[in-house]
Amino acid sequence: MSQVSVLGIFFLLALVCSGDAWMDWFWNWNSSEGVDPDVKRNASELITSKGYPCEEHYVTTADGFILGLQRIPHGRNETADPLPLTNQTANATNQETKKRPVVFLQHGLLCSSTNWLTNLANESFAYILADAGFDVWLGNVRGNVYSKRHTHLSPDSDEFWDWSWDQMAEFDLPAMVDLALEVSGQDQLYYVGHSQGSLMAFAELSRNKELEKKIKMFFALGPVTTVGHMTSPLRYLSTFVPEIEFLLHILGVRDFMPSSKITQWLAADICSSSTDIWCENIVFVLCGFDRANLNESRMPVYFAHSPSGTSVQNMIHFAQMVSSGEFQMYDYGTKGKNMAQYNQTTPPLYYPENINVPVVLYWGGNDWLADPKDVQLLIPRLRSLWQNVYIPQYDHLDFIWGTDARHWVYEPIIRTIQREESPEILEEDNDESSSSVSEVILEYYKKIEEMQNANENATDAI
């Protein structure tokens, strides 16, 4: 990469991390003609613009954060009426009916619920689920653009940003799940977590037995517990955590890469031009980039909605995990501070062995953040592992934006849920997608066997 490109990327990052005030006049003046209207739409507007119904809901966590969620109660050209227990295409005149199964989608690091909405309607998981007969809920964790309020703390205060994914797991996840179940009138839901969304669930399900009762099955896409083997550039920041933390504190920076009018302007005017390679580098710098599996015409839309912000402390937590290689809580930096917080001098560990909810893993061989080596460390620790799908060509963002994710991930997940809900109608399911997934699983085991043989040969050579 040229020096000009590097400087350009750092300039754009500086804009992204800065405030909105000076941009207000420019944003209102600049009409961004010819730009995809999805660039300026929020999550609810994205949903309704595609012809789907949308509800906005809010829930207050036990520690006071006000989280915004979106709900797609049913598909296009449908009603919210219950579905027949048997195949939806059959005549339901005399059939027993049931409520639509609830599927909860939780976004990843630096993202928001729009991750599930910004591809074309036939490629975005939220819409695909709604059209398949599900009650779809989209979560947003504290600190992103849809969950940036508190009962008494201001976002301008240090206290507002004093959290990491530990608190997302402890407070945000149970609150959002409870809301979805209360509104839908159901006892359980299916949880799909991407990246940090899976991390939250692995952490909280390992210790919260009440939450376990409410999750019927947990689908982890790009699963994260440990990140000691990640190849993302975030790895190199972990070496300088104390210095970075001190510098950001001096500069008064509390939130990291928030969503703003600046990112929308960049998406509209920069990412739509011939210089959009800069935007590609910014968006994908943490996770990897698979140009062949990306609809590049959607790049301005992706960049307008991602990144969506998190706390500096959350990013430091990830950097700490890179250094330690452990699935651990936030390290407060000194034995005294850890003792005050945890009653022990080191941060406590999480134990995925304690999870009893059926877990389905989808992971990729080209993932910079959820590195295959880290996933392979997780697999033997999951006593409730129900299905394990390895997709060799996938990177971290293919699970949400990949043009073929419907084939490799979304439709297989839907078939799995349908089997759980109505196993009698799918006993003879031998469709192409199921066969493809089976082939991927077989390829995964072949890969593991090859790696084991390579290790044995290396040992023999020594």
C-alpha positions in Angstrom: 0.0 0.0 0.0 1.4 3.4 -0.9 2.2 6.2 1.6 -0.6 8.3 0.1 -3.1 5.5 0.7 -1.9 5.1 4.3 -2.1 8.8 5.0 -5.5 8.9 3.4 -6.8 6.1 5.6 -5.5 7.8 8.7 -7.1 11.0 7.6 -10.5 9.3 7.2 -10.1 7.5 10.5 -9.5 10.9 12.2 -12.6 12.2 10.6 -14.6 9.2 11.7 -13.4 9.5 15.3 -14.2 13.2 15.5 -17.4 15.0 16.3 -20.4 16.0 14.3 -21.0 19.6 15.0 -18.8 21.1 12.2 -20.5 18.7 9.7 -24.1 19.7 10.3 -24.2 22.6 7.9 -22.3 20.7 5.2 -24.5 17.6 5.5 -27.7 19.6 5.2 -26.2 21.5 2.2 -24.9 18.5 0.4 -27.7 16.6 -1.3 -25.4 13.7 -2.4 -27.3 13.3 -5.6 -27.1 9.9 -7.2 -26.2 8.1 -3.9 -28.1 5.1 -2.8 -30.9 6.3 -0.4 -30.0 3.5 2.0 -27.0 5.6 2.9 -29.1 8.1 4.9 -31.8 5.7 6.2 -31.8 4.4 9.8 -32.5 0.8 10.6 -36.3 1.2 10.7 -36.3 3.1 7.5 -34.2 0.4 5.8 -36.8 -2.1 6.8 -39.9 -0.2 5.8 -38.3 0.9 2.5 -38.1 -2.8 1.5 -41.8 -3.3 2.2 -41.4 -5.0 5.5 -43.3 -4.1 8.7 -41.1 -2.6 11.5 -41.6 -2.0 15.2 -39.2 0.0 17.4 -38.8 -1.1 21.0 -36.7 0.1 23.9 -35.5 -1.6 27.1 -33.6 -0.3 30.1 -30.9 -2.5 31.5 -30.4 -3.1 35.2 -27.5 -0.6 35.1 -29.5 2.1 33.4 -28.6 1.9 29.7 -31.5 2.4 27.3 -31.2 0.0 24.3 -33.0 0.4 21.0 -34.3 -2.7 19.1 -36.1 -3.3 15.9 -38.6 -6.0 15.2 -39.8 -7.4 11.9 -42.9 -9.4 13.0 -43.6 -11.0 9.6 -42.6 -11.0 6.0 -43.7 -8.8 3.1 -47.3 -9.2 2.0 -48.1 -11.2 5.1 -50.0 -10.7 8.3 -49.0 -11.4 11.9 -51.5 -14.3 12.1 -50.1 -17.6 13.5 -48.6 -20.1 11.2 -49.8 -23.7 10.6 -47.7 -26.3 12.4 -47.2 -28.2 9.2 -45.6 -26.9 5.9 -46.5 -23.3 5.3 -47.4 -24.0 1.7 -50.0 -26.6 2.7 -53.7 -25.9 3.2 -54.0 -24.6 6.8 -57.8 -24.7 7.0 -58.1 -27.4 9.6 -54.6 -27.4 11.0 -53.4 -26.5 14.4 -51.6 -23.1 14.5 -48.7 -21.7 16.5 -46.9 -18.4 17.0 -44.1 -17.5 14.7 -40.7 -18.7 16.2 -38.6 -15.8 17.4 -35.1 -15.4 16.0 -32.9 -12.8 17.7 -30.0 -11.4 15.6 -27.1 -9.8 17.5 -24.5 -7.7 15.7 -20.8 -7.8 16.1 -18.0 -5.5 17.2 -18.3 -1.8 16.2 -21.6 -2.5 14.5 -25.4 -2.2 14.8 -28.6 -4.0 13.8 -28.2 -2.5 10.3 -25.6 -5.3 9.6 -28.5 -7.6 9.0 -30.3 -5.1 6.7 -27.8 -3.4 4.4 -27.5 -6.1 1.7 -30.2 -6.4 -0.9 -33.5 -7.8 0.4 -32.9 -11.2 -1.0 -29.4 -11.4 0.6 -30.0 -9.8 4.1 -30.6 -12.4 6.8 -33.3 -10.3 8.6 -35.5 -10.1 5.6 -34.9 -13.8 4.6 -36.0 -14.9 8.1 -39.1 -12.7 8.0 -40.2 -14.1 4.7 -39.5 -17.7 5.9 -42.1 -17.2 8.7 -40.1 -16.0 11.7 -40.6 -13.2 14.2 -37.3 -11.3 13.8 -35.7 -9.2 16.5 -32.6 -7.0 16.0 -30.5 -6.1 19.0 -28.3 -3.1 19.6 -25.8 -3.0 22.5 -24.8 0.0 24.6 -22.8 2.7 23.0 -23.9 2.3 19.4 -26.0 4.8 17.5 -29.3 3.1 18.6 -28.4 2.6 22.2 -26.6 5.7 23.3 -28.8 6.8 26.2 -28.9 6.3 29.9 -31.4 7.0 32.7 -29.1 9.5 34.3 -25.6 9.5 32.7 -24.6 11.7 29.8 -22.6 10.4 26.9 -20.2 13.3 27.6 -19.2 11.8 30.9 -16.5 9.2 31.6 -18.9 7.1 33.6 -21.2 6.6 30.6 -18.3 4.8 28.8 -17.0 2.7 31.7 -17.8 -0.7 30.3 -16.8 -3.4 27.9 -18.4 -6.5 26.4 -18.5 -7.9 30.0 -21.4 -5.5 30.7 -23.0 -6.2 27.3 -23.1 -9.9 28.3 -24.3 -9.3 31.9 -26.8 -6.6 31.3 -27.7 -6.0 27.7 -28.2 -9.5 26.5 -30.6 -10.7 29.2 -32.6 -7.4 29.0 -33.0 -7.7 25.2 -34.0 -11.4 25.3 -36.5 -10.7 28.0 -38.1 -7.9 26.0 -38.4 -10.0 22.8 -40.0 -12.9 24.7 -42.4 -10.6 26.6 -43.6 -8.8 23.5 -43.9 -11.9 21.4 -45.6 -13.8 24.2 -43.2 -16.8 24.0 -41.0 -18.7 26.4 -37.9 -19.3 24.2 -36.1 -17.9 21.1 -33.4 -18.8 18.7 -30.3 -16.6 19.1 -27.9 -15.8 16.3 -24.8 -13.9 17.3 -22.1 -12.7 15.0 -18.6 -11.9 16.3 -19.0 -10.0 19.5 -22.6 -11.0 19.5 -21.5 -14.6 19.9 -18.9 -13.6 22.5 -21.6 -12.0 24.7 -23.7 -15.2 24.5 -20.8 -17.6 25.2 -19.9 -15.5 28.3 -23.4 -15.1 29.8 -24.7 -18.6 28.9 -21.7 -20.0 30.8 -23.0 -18.5 34.1 -26.6 -17.5 33.8 -28.9 -20.5 34.1 -32.0 -18.4 33.8 -30.9 -17.1 30.5 -30.2 -20.6 29.3 -33.8 -21.5 29.8 -34.9 -18.8 27.3 -32.5 -19.8 24.5 -33.7 -22.8 22.5 -30.6 -22.8 20.2 -27.5 -20.6 19.8 -26.0 -20.0 16.4 -22.5 -18.5 16.5 -21.3 -16.9 13.3 -17.6 -16.1 13.2 -17.5 -17.3 16.9 -15.3 -15.5 19.3 -14.2 -16.5 22.8 -10.4 -16.3 22.6 -8.5 -14.1 20.2 -4.9 -15.0 20.9 -4.3 -16.2 17.3 -6.1 -13.3 15.5 -4.2 -11.9 12.5 -6.2 -8.6 12.4 -4.1 -5.4 12.8 -5.9 -5.1 16.2 -3.3 -7.7 17.3 -0.5 -5.1 17.0 -2.3 -2.5 19.1 -2.3 -4.9 22.0 1.4 -4.3 22.6 0.7 -0.6 23.3 -2.5 -0.8 25.4 -1.2 1.3 28.4 0.2 4.0 26.1 -3.0 4.1 23.9 -5.2 4.2 27.0 -3.2 7.1 28.5 -3.2 9.1 25.2 -7.0 8.7 24.6 -7.6 9.7 28.2 -5.6 12.8 27.8 -7.4 13.6 24.6 -10.8 13.0 26.2 -11.7 10.3 23.8 -14.2 7.9 25.4 -16.1 6.4 22.4 -14.4 4.6 19.6 -15.4 5.1 15.9 -19.0 6.3 16.5 -21.6 6.5 13.8 -21.9 10.1 12.7 -22.8 12.5 9.8 -19.1 12.3 8.9 -19.2 8.6 8.2 -22.4 9.2 6.1 -20.7 12.0 4.2 -17.7 9.8 3.6 -20.0 7.0 2.4 -21.9 9.3 0.1 -19.1 11.4 -1.4 -15.9 9.4 -0.9 -16.9 5.7 -1.0 -19.0 6.3 -4.1 -16.0 7.6 -6.0 -12.9 6.0 -7.5 -11.1 6.4 -4.2 -13.5 3.9 -2.5 -10.5 1.6 -1.9 -9.8 3.8 1.2 -13.2 2.9 2.5 -12.6 -0.7 1.9 -9.4 -0.6 3.9 -11.1 1.2 6.8 -14.1 -1.0 7.0 -12.3 -4.3 6.6 -9.0 -3.5 8.4 -10.0 -5.4 11.5 -11.7 -8.4 9.9 -10.3 -9.2 6.6 -11.6 -8.6 3.1 -13.1 -11.0 0.4 -13.7 -8.8 -2.7 -15.0 -11.8 -4.6 -17.9 -12.3 -2.1 -18.9 -8.7 -1.7 -21.4 -6.6 -3.6 -19.2 -3.6 -4.1 -22.1 -1.4 -5.2 -23.3 -1.6 -1.6 -20.0 -0.3 -0.2 -21.4 3.2 0.5 -24.3 1.7 2.4 -22.0 -0.5 4.5 -19.7 2.3 5.4 -22.6 4.7 6.2 -23.8 2.3 8.9 -20.5 0.7 10.1 -18.7 1.5 12.2 -21.4 2.3 14.7 -19.3 2.9 17.8 -18.3 1.3 21.0 -16.3 2.3 24.1 -12.5 2.7 24.2 -12.6 0.3 27.1 -14.2 -2.3 25.0 -11.5 -2.1 22.4 -8.9 -2.3 25.2 -10.6 -5.4 26.5 -10.2 -7.1 23.1 -6.5 -6.0 23.0 -6.0 -7.5 26.5 -7.4 -10.8 25.3 -5.0 -10.8 22.3 -2.1 -10.6 24.8 -3.5 -13.1 27.3 -5.0 -15.6 24.9 -7.7 -16.2 27.5 -11.5 -15.9 27.5 -11.4 -13.4 30.4 -13.1 -10.4 31.9 -11.7 -6.9 31.7 -8.3 -6.4 33.4 -8.4 -3.1 35.4 -4.6 -2.9 35.3 -3.5 -3.4 38.8 -3.9 -6.1 41.5 -5.6 -3.6 43.7 -8.2 -2.5 41.2 -8.9 -6.1 40.1 -9.3 -7.1 43.8 -11.8 -4.3 44.3 -13.8 -5.3 41.3 -13.5 -9.1 41.3 -12.2 -10.0 44.8 -9.1 -11.5 43.1 -6.0 -10.0 41.7 -6.5 -11.2 38.1 -9.5 -11.0 35.9 -11.8 -14.1 36.2 -12.2 -16.5 33.3 -15.3 -17.6 31.5 -15.9 -21.3 31.0 -17.9 -22.3 27.9 -17.9 -25.9 29.2 -20.8 -24.8 31.4 -23.1 -24.0 28.5 -26.0 -26.4 28.1 -27.8 -24.7 25.3 -27.4 -26.5 21.9 -24.7 -24.6 20.0 -24.2 -24.4 16.2 -20.9 -23.0 15.0 -20.3 -21.4 11.5 -16.7 -20.3 11.0 -14.4 -19.4 8.2 -10.9 -20.3 7.1 -10.1 -16.8 6.0 -11.2 -15.0 9.2 -8.8 -12.5 10.7 -10.7 -11.9 13.9 -12.2 -15.3 14.7 -9.1 -17.1 13.7 -9.5 -20.9 12.9 -6.9 -21.7 15.6 -9.0 -20.0 18.2 -12.2 -21.7 17.0 -10.4 -25.1 17.2 -9.6 -24.3 20.9 -13.2 -23.6 21.5 -14.7 -26.7 19.9 -13.6 -29.3 22.4 -14.8 -27.1 25.3 -18.4 -27.0 24.1 -20.1 -30.0 25.6 -23.4 -28.9 24.0 -22.0 -28.5 20.5 -24.8 -29.6 18.2 -23.5 -28.8 14.7 -20.1 -27.5 13.5 -19.8 -25.9 10.0 -16.5 -24.8 8.6 -16.5 -22.7 5.4 -12.9 -22.5 4.1 -13.2 -19.4 2.0 -15.2 -17.3 4.5 -13.8 -14.2 6.3 -15.3 -12.5 9.3 -17.7 -10.3 7.4 -18.9 -12.8 4.9 -21.4 -14.0 7.5 -23.3 -10.7 7.3 -22.5 -9.3 3.9 -21.4 -12.2 1.7 -23.3 -12.5 -1.5 -23.5 -16.3 -1.1 -24.3 -16.3 2.7 -27.9 -17.2 1.9 -26.7 -20.5 0.4 -23.9 -21.4 2.9 -25.3 -20.0 6.2 -28.8 -18.5 6.2 -30.9 -21.2 4.5 -29.1 -24.0 6.5 -29.9 -22.2 9.7 -33.5 -21.8 8.7 -33.8 -25.5 7.9 -32.2 -26.4 11.3 -34.8 -24.2 13.1 -37.7 -25.7 11.0 -36.6 -29.2 11.9 -36.7 -28.2 15.6 -40.1 -26.6 15.2 -41.7 -29.2 13.0 -39.5 -32.2 12.5 -42.2 -34.3 10.9 -42.3 -32.2 7.8 -38.6 -32.3 7.1 -37.7 -35.9 7.6 -37.1 -36.4 3.9 -35.2 -33.1 3.4 -32.4 -33.8 0.9 -32.3 -30.4 -0.8 -29.2 -28.8 -2.4 -28.4 -26.5 0.5 -28.3 -29.3 3.1 -26.0 -31.4 0.8 -23.7 -28.4 0.4 -23.5 -27.9 4.2 -22.8 -31.6 4.7 -19.9 -31.3 2.1 -18.5 -28.3 4.1 -18.6 -30.3 7.3 -16.8 -33.2 5.7 -14.2 -30.8 4.3 -13.7 -29.4 7.8 -13.0 -32.8 9.2 -10.6 -33.5 6.3 -8.8 -30.3 7.1 -8.5 -31.2 10.8 -7.1 -34.6 9.8 -4.6 -33.0 7.4 -3.4 -30.6 10.2 -3.1 -33.5 12.6 -1.1 -35.6 10.1 1.2 -32.6 9.4 1.8 -32.2 13.1 2.6 -35.9 13.5 5.0 -35.8 10.6 6.7 -32.7 12.0 7.1 -34.5 15.3 8.5 -37.6 13.6 11.0 -35.5 11.8 12.3 -34.0 15.0 
